[in-house]
Amino acid sequence: MNGIIMGNNVGISPGCAIISANHNHEDHLLHDDCPPIIIGNDVFIYANSIILPGVQIGNNVIIGAGSVVTKNIPSNSIAVGNPCKVIKNKSNYNNKLLVKDFNRKIPEEYLNYFA
């Protein structure tokens, strides 16, 4: 199974690692199966953070720099640390990407993404 499912408007800073599979402890040539990593919409993962296999990060989440995400993080949260823990709730994400925000014309083939 494994893999990564990523929502819209996800920011990932330099040095981050998203690890979707682990080696088997009895045979290092094999990978253990686990659910995919799921990262919701409007998420920002700051520098040098590590996301481990099977973790789910909800919508509207900030992961602080240098965090190691070992367990699920609920929506509308700010989470930091090793292991990563929720430290406070986050207000709704306000900035929506709209056609009118661009200072140039969007090519026709991409307009349907902004409907």
Backbone hydrogen bonds in HBPLUS format (Angstrom, degrees):
<---DONOR---> <-ACCEPTOR-->    atom                        ^
c    i                          cat <-CA-CA->   ^        H-A-AA   ^      H-
h    n   atom  resd res      DA  || num        DHA   H-A  angle D-A-AA Bond
n    s   type  num  typ     dist DA aas  dist angle  dist       angle   num
A0002-ASN N   A0034-CYS O   2.91 MM  32  5.32 149.3  2.00 168.4 176.4     1
A0037-ILE N   A0003-GLY O   2.96 MM  34  6.34 156.9  2.01 152.4 147.0     2
A0005-ILE N   A0037-ILE O   2.76 MM  32  6.11 160.8  1.80 162.8 169.6     3
A0039-ILE N   A0005-ILE O   2.82 MM  34  6.21 164.8  1.84 166.3 171.5     4
A0007-GLY N   A0039-ILE O   2.74 MM  32  5.93 138.3  1.91 146.8 160.7     5
A0042-ASP N   A0008-ASN O   2.93 MM  34  6.42 152.3  2.01 154.7 163.7     6
A0011-GLY N   A0043-VAL O   2.84 MM  32  6.30 160.1  1.88 154.5 160.7     7
A0045-ILE N   A0011-GLY O   2.79 MM  34  6.07 165.3  1.81 154.6 158.0     8
A0013-SER N   A0045-ILE O   2.91 MM  32  6.20 167.9  1.93 175.1 178.9     9
A0048-ASN N   A0014-PRO O   3.23 MM  34  6.58 152.0  2.31 136.8 145.2    10
A0017-ALA N   A0049-SER O   2.91 MM  32  6.44 153.9  1.98 154.2 162.6    11
A0051-ILE N   A0017-ALA O   2.81 MM  34  6.23 161.5  1.85 160.1 166.5    12
A0019-ILE N   A0051-ILE O   2.88 MM  32  6.05 165.2  1.90 173.0 171.7    13
A0032-ASP N   A0022-ASN O   2.89 MM  10  5.76 157.1  1.94 156.4 164.0    14
A0024-ASN N   A0030-LEU O   2.84 MM   6  5.44 162.0  1.87 138.0 139.2    15
A0030-LEU N   A0027-ASP O   2.98 MM   3  5.74 168.2  2.00 125.9 129.8    16
A0038-ILE N   A0055-VAL O   3.00 MM  17  6.51 156.2  2.06 148.9 156.4    17
A0057-ILE N   A0038-ILE O   2.69 MM  19  6.06 167.5  1.71 167.7 171.8    18
A0040-GLY N   A0057-ILE O   2.86 MM  17  5.91 143.5  1.99 142.6 154.6    19
A0060-ASN N   A0041-ASN O   2.83 MM  19  6.26 159.9  1.87 158.4 165.3    20
A0044-PHE N   A0061-VAL O   2.99 MM  17  6.51 155.0  2.05 157.0 165.1    21
A0063-ILE N   A0044-PHE O   2.93 MM  19  6.33 163.7  1.96 161.8 165.4    22
A0046-TYR N   A0063-ILE O   2.97 MM  17  6.02 174.4  1.97 160.4 162.0    23
A0066-GLY N   A0047-ALA O   2.83 MM  19  6.24 150.4  1.92 155.6 165.3    24
A0050-ILE N   A0067-SER O   2.79 MM  17  6.26 155.1  1.85 156.7 165.4    25
A0069-VAL N   A0050-ILE O   2.75 MM  19  6.09 161.9  1.78 174.7 175.6    26
A0052-LEU N   A0069-VAL O   3.12 MM  17  6.06 165.6  2.15 160.5 161.4    27
A0073-ILE N   A0056-GLN O   2.88 MM  17  6.36 155.9  1.94 155.3 163.1    28
A0058-GLY N   A0073-ILE O   2.89 MM  15  6.08 157.4  1.94 156.4 164.0    29
A0076-ASN N   A0059-ASN O   2.87 MM  17  6.35 155.0  1.93 158.8 167.2    30
A0062-ILE N   A0077-SER O   3.02 MM  15  6.51 153.3  2.10 150.8 159.3    31
A0079-ALA N   A0062-ILE O   2.91 MM  17  6.29 167.2  1.93 168.6 171.7    32
A0064-GLY N   A0079-ALA O   2.82 MM  15  6.15 165.4  1.84 157.4 162.5    33
A0067-SER N   A0064-GLY O   3.31 MM   3  5.86 143.3  2.45 141.0 138.1    34
A0068-VAL N   A0081-GLY O   2.99 MM  13  6.45 155.5  2.05 146.9 147.8    35
A0084-CYS N   A0068-VAL O   2.87 MM  16  5.38 157.2  1.93 146.5 142.4    36
A0090-LYS N   A0076-ASN O   2.81 MM  14  4.80 158.7  1.85 118.9 119.4    37
A0078-ILE N   A0088-LYS O   2.93 MM  10  5.50 149.4  2.02 167.5 163.7    38
A0087-ILE N   A0078-ILE O   2.82 MM   9  5.96 169.2  1.84 160.7 162.8    39
A0080-VAL N   A0085-LYS O   2.97 MM   5  5.54 149.5  2.06 150.8 145.3    40
A0085-LYS N   A0080-VAL O   2.85 MM   5  5.54 162.1  1.88 140.1 139.9    41
A0101-ASP N   A0098-LEU O   3.02 MM   3  5.41 153.1  2.10 109.9 118.3    42
A0102-PHE N   A0099-VAL O   3.20 MM   3  5.86 164.0  2.22 119.4 123.7    43
A0110-TYR N   A0107-PRO O   2.97 MM   3  5.72 162.9  2.00 125.4 131.0    44
A0111-LEU N   A0108-GLU O   3.20 MM   3  5.39 158.3  2.25 109.4 115.7    45
A0113-TYR N   A0110-TYR O   3.12 MM   3  5.72 156.8  2.17 116.9 123.5    46
A0114-PHE N   A0111-LEU O   3.00 MM   3  5.53 159.4  2.05 116.2 122.7    47
